[in-house]
Amino acid sequence: MIKRVNFTGRRRIPRDRIDIEVFDGIPRRFDAAIDFSEMGLPEDAGVFVEATCAGSTVIQRFEFGTVGKLIPAASCLLTDIEGENVFFSVKVVDHSEKFGRLLRVAENVRPQRAGKQTAAGRRGILPIEPVDLGQELWQLEFREHDVFLLVNRQIPDFVDYVRSDPGFHAIVYPEIVRQVLTKAIHENADADEDDDRWPIMWSRFGRSLHPMREPAPDESDGSAVVEDWVSEVVRTFCEAHSLKDRFQSHALNGREVSQ
């Protein structure tokens, strides 16, 4: 069971102090190297690494000793983590209080290196994650740092289809852009903020596509203003990728093959 932690006064651990690698296998395993030098942390503060993935609420916690004596968990096996998009949190906890006070934290840390089973390195603006969706083909999953496109893994080769098929792109992606930008505005995201959470990244993306490079409006500007801004971005997105032309060409080629 994950113990209760007091988040009062927490500060961030720079991500360049953390190096995580995930290795293929059934189950996969990971290694984590963490540098706490010159951070002024108590030597006896506990260190924990947590793993989770897109499309799941499961969190695995691993004890990594203390700041002064880092000892990787006896088993760094990701037994409960199934998704391709795996991310980690590193937490430093002061156990001198009844409920351990969180001294430092790094969240949404991606593995720097990984095998074929795991996405690694810099993420895109819309990572794709295959999950069980029943009779649905796709969903959007919004987390604090990322928004994921969940696709039905019960359909053979569907992930490759989603990534490359012009017909899917033309029909689905404009609606995805519309939904995500609308929600980013609802989150009151500022494109000029120095952050890598998805609302900020998508607000920058929307501003870069807007014909006048206008920043996203505020919800207080009214729903009509928000809808107009989002529609302008979606229109430019469709034009930039020639979605109608690509769809028509793809559909005609498909008819010729079927005949």
Sine and cosine of phi, psi and omega as CSV:
sin_phi,cos_phi,sin_psi,cos_psi,sin_omega,cos_omega
0.00,0.00,0.68,-0.73,0.02,-1.00
-0.98,0.20,0.84,-0.55,-0.05,-1.00
-0.95,0.30,0.41,-0.91,0.00,-1.00
-0.95,0.32,0.63,-0.78,-0.05,-1.00
-0.77,-0.64,0.67,-0.74,0.06,-1.00
-1.00,0.01,0.86,-0.52,-0.10,-1.00
-1.00,0.02,0.10,1.00,-0.06,-1.00
-0.88,0.48,0.77,-0.64,0.12,-0.99
0.95,0.30,0.36,0.93,-0.05,-1.00
-0.94,0.33,0.49,-0.87,0.08,-1.00
-0.76,-0.65,0.34,-0.94,-0.09,-1.00
-0.99,0.12,0.55,-0.83,0.19,-0.98
-1.00,-0.06,0.84,-0.54,0.02,-1.00
-0.83,0.55,0.70,-0.71,-0.07,-1.00
-0.93,0.38,-0.38,0.92,0.02,-1.00
-0.96,0.27,-0.05,1.00,0.10,-1.00
-1.00,0.00,-0.02,1.00,-0.10,-0.99
-0.83,-0.55,0.76,-0.65,0.01,-1.00
-0.76,-0.64,0.92,-0.39,-0.05,-1.00
-0.86,-0.51,0.69,-0.72,0.07,-1.00
-0.79,-0.62,0.70,-0.71,0.03,-1.00
-0.93,-0.37,0.72,-0.69,-0.05,-1.00
-0.94,-0.33,0.66,-0.75,0.03,-1.00
-0.87,0.49,0.42,-0.91,0.05,-1.00
0.42,-0.91,0.09,-1.00,0.07,-1.00
-0.80,-0.59,1.00,-0.07,0.01,1.00
-0.99,0.13,0.18,-0.98,0.12,-0.99
-0.94,0.33,0.29,-0.96,0.11,-0.99
-0.70,-0.71,0.24,-0.97,-0.01,-1.00
-0.67,-0.74,0.40,-0.92,0.19,-0.98
-0.88,-0.47,0.58,-0.81,0.03,-1.00
-0.71,-0.71,0.81,-0.58,0.11,-0.99
-0.93,-0.36,0.79,-0.61,-0.08,-1.00
-0.77,-0.64,0.72,-0.70,-0.03,-1.00
-0.93,-0.38,0.94,-0.33,0.01,-1.00
-0.98,-0.22,0.20,0.98,-0.08,-1.00
-0.88,0.47,0.64,-0.77,0.06,-1.00
0.86,0.52,0.48,0.87,0.05,-1.00
-0.97,-0.24,-0.06,1.00,0.08,-1.00
0.93,0.37,0.49,0.87,-0.03,-1.00
-1.00,-0.04,0.54,-0.84,0.06,-1.00
-0.86,0.50,0.69,-0.72,-0.04,-1.00
-0.88,0.48,-0.49,0.87,-0.07,-1.00
-1.00,-0.08,0.11,0.99,0.04,-1.00
-0.93,0.38,0.67,-0.74,-0.04,-1.00
-0.97,0.23,0.55,-0.84,0.01,-1.00
-0.88,-0.47,0.75,-0.66,0.00,-1.00
-0.75,-0.66,0.60,-0.80,0.10,-1.00
-0.88,-0.48,0.79,-0.61,0.01,-1.00
-0.90,-0.43,0.62,-0.78,0.00,-1.00
-0.84,-0.55,0.63,-0.78,0.10,-0.99
-0.50,-0.87,-0.04,-1.00,0.00,-1.00
-0.46,-0.89,0.28,-0.96,0.04,-1.00
-0.89,0.45,0.53,-0.85,0.05,-1.00
0.98,0.20,0.18,0.98,-0.05,-1.00
-0.53,-0.85,0.50,-0.87,0.09,-1.00
-0.98,-0.20,0.05,1.00,-0.04,-1.00
-0.95,0.32,0.71,-0.71,0.09,-1.00
-0.81,-0.58,0.79,-0.62,0.12,-0.99
-0.97,-0.25,0.75,-0.67,0.00,-1.00
-0.93,-0.37,0.67,-0.74,-0.01,-1.00
-0.79,-0.61,0.76,-0.65,0.07,-1.00
-0.99,0.16,0.72,-0.69,-0.02,-1.00
-0.84,-0.54,0.58,0.81,0.04,-1.00
0.96,0.29,-0.66,-0.75,-0.04,-1.00
-0.81,-0.59,0.16,-0.99,0.03,-1.00
-0.85,0.53,-0.67,0.74,-0.04,-1.00
-0.98,0.19,-0.32,0.95,-0.02,-1.00
-0.57,-0.82,0.99,0.11,0.00,-1.00
-0.95,0.31,0.83,-0.55,0.03,-1.00
-0.76,-0.65,0.94,-0.34,0.02,-1.00
-0.82,0.57,0.52,-0.85,0.04,-1.00
-0.82,0.57,0.50,-0.87,-0.03,-1.00
-0.85,0.53,-0.55,0.84,0.02,-1.00
-0.71,-0.70,0.94,-0.34,0.06,-1.00
-0.99,-0.14,0.72,0.69,-0.02,-1.00
-1.00,-0.02,0.76,-0.65,0.00,-1.00
-1.00,0.04,0.91,0.42,-0.11,-0.99
-0.92,0.39,-0.47,0.88,-0.08,-1.00
-0.96,-0.29,0.07,1.00,-0.07,-1.00
-0.95,-0.31,0.90,-0.45,-0.10,-0.99
-0.95,-0.31,-0.43,0.90,-0.14,-0.99
-0.96,0.28,0.32,-0.95,0.04,-1.00
-0.96,0.26,-0.60,0.80,-0.03,-1.00
-1.00,0.01,1.00,0.00,-0.02,-1.00
-0.99,-0.15,0.68,-0.73,0.09,-1.00
-0.64,-0.77,0.39,-0.92,-0.19,-0.98
-0.83,-0.56,0.41,-0.91,0.20,-0.98
-0.85,-0.52,0.62,-0.79,0.10,-0.99
-0.89,-0.46,0.79,-0.61,-0.06,-1.00
-0.78,-0.62,0.67,-0.74,0.10,-1.00
-0.93,-0.37,0.84,-0.54,-0.16,-0.99
-0.84,-0.54,0.75,-0.66,0.08,-1.00
-1.00,0.06,0.92,-0.39,-0.07,-1.00
-1.00,0.00,0.14,0.99,-0.03,-1.00
-0.96,0.27,-0.22,0.98,0.03,-1.00
-0.97,-0.25,0.31,-0.95,-0.03,-1.00
-0.84,0.55,-0.75,0.66,0.12,-0.99
-0.96,-0.28,0.91,-0.41,-0.11,-0.99
-0.77,0.64,0.77,-0.64,0.00,-1.00
-1.00,0.08,0.78,-0.62,-0.01,-1.00
-0.98,0.22,0.93,-0.37,-0.06,-1.00
-1.00,0.08,-0.67,0.74,-0.02,-1.00
-0.59,-0.81,0.47,-0.88,0.02,-1.00
-0.48,-0.88,0.58,-0.81,0.21,-0.98
-0.80,-0.61,0.81,-0.59,-0.06,-1.00
-0.90,-0.45,0.37,-0.93,0.08,-1.00
0.83,0.55,0.68,0.73,0.01,-1.00
-1.00,0.10,0.85,-0.53,0.02,-1.00
-1.00,0.05,0.56,-0.83,0.12,-0.99
-0.89,0.45,0.68,-0.74,0.03,-1.00
-0.95,0.30,-0.56,0.83,-0.01,-1.00
-0.68,-0.73,0.49,-0.87,0.00,-1.00
-0.30,-0.95,0.28,-0.96,0.10,-1.00
-0.99,0.17,-0.27,-0.96,-0.08,-1.00
-0.96,0.29,-0.30,0.95,-0.07,-1.00
-0.99,0.10,-0.15,0.99,-0.17,-0.99
-0.70,-0.72,0.69,-0.72,0.10,-0.99
-0.96,0.29,0.66,-0.75,-0.05,-1.00
-0.68,-0.73,0.28,-0.96,0.06,-1.00
0.97,0.23,-0.30,-0.95,-0.07,-1.00
-0.89,0.46,0.72,-0.69,-0.05,-1.00
-1.00,0.00,0.36,-0.93,0.14,-0.99
-0.99,0.10,-0.02,-1.00,-0.04,-1.00
-0.97,0.23,-0.34,0.94,0.00,-1.00
-0.61,-0.79,0.98,0.19,0.04,-1.00
-0.88,0.48,0.57,-0.82,0.00,-1.00
-0.97,-0.23,0.72,-0.70,-0.01,-1.00
-0.73,-0.68,0.87,-0.49,0.06,-1.00
-0.98,0.20,0.79,-0.61,0.00,-1.00
-0.60,-0.80,0.14,-0.99,0.09,-1.00
-0.98,0.19,0.86,-0.51,-0.03,-1.00
-0.83,-0.56,0.23,0.97,-0.01,-1.00
0.90,0.43,-0.84,-0.55,-0.02,-1.00
-1.00,-0.08,0.00,1.00,0.07,-1.00
-0.99,0.11,0.55,-0.83,0.01,-1.00
-1.00,0.03,-0.62,0.79,-0.03,-1.00
-0.44,-0.90,0.39,-0.92,0.10,-0.99
-0.57,-0.82,0.31,-0.95,0.18,-0.98
-0.97,-0.24,0.69,-0.72,0.07,-1.00
-0.87,-0.49,0.85,-0.52,-0.02,-1.00
-0.98,-0.21,0.86,-0.52,0.11,-0.99
-0.90,-0.43,0.01,-1.00,-0.06,-1.00
-0.88,0.48,-0.67,0.74,-0.09,-1.00
-0.97,-0.23,-0.42,0.91,-0.12,-0.99
-0.73,-0.68,0.41,-0.91,0.27,-0.96
-0.88,-0.48,0.75,-0.66,-0.06,-1.00
-0.91,-0.41,0.55,-0.83,0.19,-0.98
-1.00,-0.10,0.95,-0.30,0.05,-1.00
-1.00,0.05,0.76,-0.65,0.01,-1.00
-0.81,-0.58,0.45,-0.89,-0.12,-0.99
-0.95,0.30,0.92,-0.39,-0.05,-1.00
-0.99,0.16,-0.08,1.00,0.04,-1.00
-0.98,0.21,-0.17,0.98,0.04,-1.00
-1.00,-0.10,0.87,-0.49,-0.03,-1.00
-0.85,0.53,0.72,-0.69,0.09,-1.00
0.89,0.46,0.32,0.95,-0.07,-1.00
-0.94,0.35,-0.55,0.83,0.01,-1.00
-0.88,0.48,-0.70,0.71,0.03,-1.00
-0.90,0.44,-0.61,0.79,0.03,-1.00
-0.89,0.46,-0.72,0.69,-0.02,-1.00
-0.88,0.47,-0.60,0.80,-0.06,-1.00
-0.97,0.24,-0.41,0.91,-0.18,-0.98
-0.80,-0.60,-0.24,0.97,-0.13,-0.99
-0.99,0.16,0.86,-0.52,-0.01,-1.00
-0.88,0.48,-0.56,0.83,0.00,-1.00
-0.90,0.43,-0.70,0.71,0.04,-1.00
-0.89,0.45,-0.71,0.71,0.00,-1.00
-0.84,0.54,-0.72,0.70,-0.09,-1.00
-0.92,0.39,-0.60,0.80,-0.08,-1.00
-1.00,0.09,-0.64,0.77,-0.19,-0.98
-0.99,-0.13,-0.68,0.73,-0.18,-0.98
-0.91,0.42,-0.60,0.80,0.08,-1.00
-0.85,0.53,-0.63,0.78,0.03,-1.00
-0.93,0.37,-0.60,0.80,0.07,-1.00
-0.88,0.48,-0.73,0.68,0.02,-1.00
-0.86,0.52,-0.68,0.74,-0.01,-1.00
-0.89,0.46,-0.75,0.67,-0.05,-1.00
-0.91,0.42,-0.70,0.71,-0.09,-1.00
-0.93,0.36,-0.68,0.73,0.01,-1.00
-0.90,0.43,-0.64,0.77,0.03,-1.00
-0.88,0.47,-0.67,0.75,0.01,-1.00
-0.94,0.33,-0.57,0.82,0.04,-1.00
-0.88,0.47,-0.64,0.77,0.05,-1.00
-0.90,0.43,-0.64,0.77,0.04,-1.00
-0.88,0.48,-0.54,0.84,0.02,-1.00
-0.98,0.20,-0.02,1.00,0.02,-1.00
0.87,0.49,0.70,0.71,-0.04,-1.00
-0.97,0.22,0.64,-0.77,0.04,-1.00
-0.93,-0.37,0.90,-0.44,-0.07,-1.00
-0.89,0.45,-0.32,0.95,-0.01,-1.00
-1.00,0.02,-0.09,1.00,0.00,-1.00
-0.95,0.32,0.63,-0.77,0.00,-1.00
-1.00,0.08,1.00,0.10,-0.08,-1.00
-0.43,-0.90,0.41,-0.91,0.01,-1.00
-0.90,-0.44,0.32,0.95,0.10,-0.99
-0.93,0.36,0.45,-0.89,-0.12,-0.99
-0.85,0.53,-0.63,0.78,-0.02,-1.00
-0.87,0.49,-0.59,0.81,0.01,-1.00
-0.94,0.35,-0.72,0.69,-0.02,-1.00
-0.88,0.48,-0.67,0.74,-0.02,-1.00
-0.95,0.30,-0.53,0.85,0.07,-1.00
-0.91,0.42,-0.65,0.76,0.08,-1.00
-0.89,0.45,-0.68,0.73,0.02,-1.00
-0.86,0.51,-0.72,0.70,0.00,-1.00
-0.89,0.45,-0.68,0.73,0.01,-1.00
-0.90,0.45,-0.61,0.79,-0.01,-1.00
-0.92,0.40,-0.41,0.91,-0.02,-1.00
-1.00,-0.07,-0.36,0.93,-0.06,-1.00
-0.88,0.48,0.71,-0.71,-0.06,-1.00
-0.81,0.58,-0.55,0.83,-0.01,-1.00
-0.97,-0.24,0.15,0.99,-0.04,-1.00
0.81,0.58,0.58,0.82,0.01,-1.00
-0.98,0.20,0.65,-0.76,0.07,-1.00
-0.93,0.37,0.33,-0.95,0.01,-1.00
-0.88,0.48,0.64,-0.77,0.04,-1.00
-0.95,0.30,0.17,-0.98,0.09,-1.00
-1.00,-0.05,0.49,-0.87,0.03,-1.00
-0.84,0.54,-0.50,0.87,-0.01,-1.00
-0.92,0.39,-0.26,0.97,0.05,-1.00
-0.96,0.29,-0.22,0.98,0.03,-1.00
0.96,-0.27,0.49,-0.87,-0.07,-1.00
-0.89,0.45,-0.55,0.83,-0.02,-1.00
-0.91,0.41,-0.66,0.75,0.01,-1.00
-0.91,0.41,-0.68,0.73,0.02,-1.00
-0.88,0.47,-0.73,0.68,-0.02,-1.00
-0.89,0.46,-0.65,0.76,0.01,-1.00
-0.89,0.45,-0.70,0.71,-0.01,-1.00
-0.89,0.45,-0.73,0.69,-0.01,-1.00
-0.90,0.45,-0.66,0.75,0.00,-1.00
-0.89,0.45,-0.61,0.79,0.05,-1.00
-0.89,0.46,-0.67,0.74,0.01,-1.00
-0.91,0.41,-0.70,0.71,0.00,-1.00
-0.88,0.47,-0.67,0.75,0.01,-1.00
-0.88,0.48,-0.71,0.71,0.01,-1.00
-0.91,0.42,-0.62,0.79,0.05,-1.00
-0.86,0.51,-0.73,0.69,0.00,-1.00
-0.90,0.44,-0.66,0.75,0.01,-1.00
-0.92,0.38,-0.65,0.76,-0.03,-1.00
-0.88,0.47,-0.51,0.86,-0.03,-1.00
-0.97,-0.26,0.11,0.99,0.03,-1.00
0.74,0.67,0.76,0.65,-0.16,-0.99
-0.91,0.43,-0.65,0.76,0.01,-1.00
-0.90,0.43,-0.73,0.68,-0.02,-1.00
-0.90,0.44,-0.67,0.74,0.00,-1.00
-0.92,0.40,-0.61,0.79,0.03,-1.00
-0.91,0.42,-0.71,0.71,0.00,-1.00
-0.88,0.48,-0.70,0.72,0.01,-1.00
-0.89,0.45,-0.67,0.74,0.00,-1.00
-0.91,0.42,-0.68,0.73,-0.02,-1.00
-0.91,0.41,-0.67,0.74,0.00,-1.00
-0.91,0.42,-0.66,0.75,0.03,-1.00
-0.89,0.45,-0.62,0.79,0.03,-1.00
-0.90,0.43,-0.61,0.79,0.02,-1.00
-0.92,0.40,-0.66,0.75,0.00,-1.00
-0.89,0.45,-0.65,0.76,0.02,-1.00
-0.91,0.42,-0.68,0.73,-0.05,-1.00
-0.93,0.38,-0.47,0.88,0.01,-1.00
-0.98,0.22,0.00,0.00,0.00,0.00
